Amino acid sequence: MDFPPWMQRAIQARLDEVSSRIEHDPALSRVRGETEEAFESLFDGKDIEQTPEYTEWESRYIVSKGIENERLYMQGLRDGIQLTVSILGQSMPEETNTKANQFTNANS
């Protein structure tokens, strides 16, 4: 099932907004700064992949990417739940009224 163009644009706009917010998050900026420092110290060694600095950079990089991915996932999950509740909220009153009318008519 393809989403209508307006929904695709809305999803993309929301993704851009959340990505921007995560990009500017102070805690994540601190982690990124530490990651950059660890990366810069890599070039002091000759065999980069065997140095403790490389291991340090790699660990920090994995942590920072993990934090980004977790935040994107959680925001996507919240947005999905909110969208589902919103859609169900709009369709529920109609269904409730229909069921109430059926119950009333059956008991008449």
PyMOL commands that set and color helices and strands:
alter all, ss='L'
color gray80, all
select helices_A, chain A and resi 5-23+26-44+48-50+52-107
alter helices_A, ss='H'
color red, helices_A
deselect
rebuild
show_as cartoon
